[in-house]
């Protein structure tokens, strides 16, 4: 059960936490869900020994759960054998209030805590996985991660002057050399049929036509599970008007990082 924290105690906690605790808190609020493995890879990579790294991550996350900053779901990713790295953490109300306070927005009412369904958890964790992968690529000098916004809401006016909101899985900004690359990420876990995929592709086309994004419209990178799904998604995107096909690329996780870091028109 997540305890309610008084405003006075929250301000006291906000001024006492370590820089790493603050980074973990801000990341979990931005991502909403992340596994213990994700957080270990993001914030404990500087610890050389794998055993020490896992132990330090486990203790830090357990302490933040005890403080009520992080929430932890009952079930683990990968089952019991996954150990502490398989725990799934979420943005408890205290985390949301802390981040709002740090950002100068005051201590507002947070989102309600709840136990999400399996499909939601799997999808959110895959979005978080791509934030982790891009962060690791930045650490090795492959690219600069200039921005990663999970599930942004992008309003636009569609046909018939109807107000609509586009919700990509993520909006990513990368620096590669002297070039800044913008991409929408769509994570496909192979669970949706052709009809919802077509609706999502049409939503991107409508947003592009409406000028929902100032400047160059981000490339829509669909990352899916298998070559068969690549074929299905490619057919789906190809069914859009010919002038809009240039908006989309479809790939698998093995090739996605190189694709995201490539200039449109130059990828293999």
N, C-alpha and C positions, 0 to 999 in steps of 0.2 A: 504493500500500500504506500502511495506517495504522499508524504506529509506536506501540509501547507506551511510556508515559511513567512514570517512577518517581514514587513518592509525594512525594519531596522536591522534584523538579522541578515537579510539579503544584502543590504548595503555593506554591512560588516564583512560578509563572505566575499563580496565582489572585490573588496580592497585587500583581501588576504590570500586569495588563490595565486598559485604560481603562474608563470607565463605559459607553461605547457598545459596546465589545467584550463587556462582561459582559451587557448587554441583548440583544445579538445571540445570544450563547451561550444565555442563558435562553430566548429565544424559540424557537430551533431545537430545544432539548430538549423544550419544551412542544408544539411543532407536529410534530416529527419530520422533516418535509420542508418546504422552502420554496424558491422560485425566487430567483435573484438580483434579479429585478424586485420580488418581494415584500419582500425585505430592504431594497432601496433605498427603496421607498415608506414602509417603517416607520421606518427609522433615519437617513435622509439627506434627509428632506423639508425640513429647515431650510436646505439649500443652494439658493440661488436659481437659479443657472445650471444648466440641465439637463445640459450637458456636464460641468461640474464635479461635479455630483451623481453622475452615472454613473461618472466617473473615480474619485472618492473611494470610492464603494461597491465598485467593482471592485478597487481596491488593498487596501481593508480586508478584503474577503472572501478575496482571494488570500493575504493574510498569515495569516489565521486557518486557512486550509487548510494552508499551509506549516507552521504551528505544530502541526498535528494536532488543533486544536480542532474544526474543521468537516470533514466529509467531503463529497466532491463526486461525483455520479454521472457515469458516462462519457457518457451521452447528454444532450442538451439539450431543453428544451421549445421547440417551434417550429423545431427543426433548427438548422443552423449559422448561418442568417441572423439568428437571434435574438441572436447575440453573447453577451457575458458575462451579460446579464440573463436569458438562457435557461438558464443552469446551474442544476442542482437540488442543493441542499445538504441534508445530513442530520446527525443528532446523532451524531458520532463518539464513541467511548468516552471520550476526554478531555473532551469537552463534558459528558457525563453525570456524570463524576466531579467536574468543576469545580462544577457546579450542586449536587450532593449536598454538597460541601464548603462552599459558600457558605451552604447551608441548614442547616448544622450537623449533617448526617447522617453525617459521616465520608466516607472515600474507599472506596466499595463497588465491587463487581464490576459493570461496566456490561453493558448488552445487547450482544449480538454484532452486529458490522457485517455487512451483506450488501447485495446488489444486488437491490432489489425489482422485481417485474414491472411492466409498463406500466400495467395497470389499477389496481394499488395506487397507483402514483405519481400517476396522473391524479386519483384520488379524494382522496388526501391533499392534493394541491396545491389542489384546489377547497375543501377545508376551510380551508386556510391563507389562500386568497383571501378567505374571509368574515371571518377574523380581521383581515386587512388593511383590508377595506372598513369594518368597524365601527370600527377604530382611526382611519381617515381621517374617518369621520363624527363621531367624538368630537373630533378636532382642529378641525373646523369648527363645533363647538358644537351639533350636531344631537342628541347624546345623550351619556351617560356610559357607557363600557364598564367595568362593575363586575367582570366576570369572563368568561373564555372558557376552558373546559376541553375539550380535544380528546379525543374518544373516552373519556369516563369510564366506569368499570365501576360499575354500580348494582345491587347484589345485592337480591333479594327472594325471598319464599317464595310460590310459585305454588300452583295446584291440586294436591291430593294431598300437600301439604307438601313439594313438590319445590323445592330451592334452585335459583334461576335468576339469571342476570346479564343485565341490559339494557345494551346498548352503543350509545348514540346517537352520531352523528358529532361532535356538540359540545353542550355545555351552556352557554348564554349568559345572562348577567345584565346588563340594561341599566337605566340610570336615565334617565327621561324626565320632566322636571319634578319633581313630588313623588312620582312613581310608580316602583316597581321592577318590571321585567318579566323573567320567566324563560321561556326557550324552549329546547326541544330542537331541534337542527338535524338534518335528514336530507337529504343531498345525493344527488340522483338524476341520474346521467349518461345515463340512457336505455338502460342495458345489461341491466337485470333485467326478468324477466317478471312476470306477475301473481302467481304462486305465492310467490316470495320476498318480494314487496312485502306480500302478505297476511300472511305469517308475521311480518314486522316490525311491521305495524300491530297484530296480535294480541298481540305481546310488549308493546307500549305499553299496551294495554288491560289486560293481566294485571298489569303493574307498577302501573298506576293503581288497580286494584281491590285490590291487595295493600298499598297505602299505602307504596310504595317510597320516596316523597319526603314528608318532613314538610312540612306546610303545603300551599299551593296547588300542584297538579301542573303542571309547566311545559307550555306550549302546544307541541305538536309541529308544527314548521314544515317542510314538505317543499318543498325548492327543486329544481325540475326544469327540463328543457331546452326544452320547447315546449308549446304549448297542447294538442296531442294527448296528451302525457304528463300534463298537468294533468288532463285528462278521465279518463285511466286511473287515476291516483292518487286522484282524487276518488271514482270508482266503488269503488275498493279500500277507502278509508276509510268510505264510506257502507255497505259491506257489514258493518261492525262493528255491535254492538248499538246501538240508537238512543241510549241514554244516554251512549255514549262518543264519538259523532260530534263533540261539542264539543271534544274533545282536539286535533283535527287542523285544520290549514289547509294548503292547497297553492297554490304560486305559482311564478312564474318569476323569474330573477335581476333583471329590470328592476323588479319590484314588491316584491321581498323586503325591502329595507331599510326602506321605509315600513311594511310589514306588521310587521316585527319591532319597530319603535318605536311601534306602535299598541297601545292598550288592547284586550284581547279584547272583541268585541262592538261596537267602534267603528270597525273598519276598513271601508274602502269595499268 
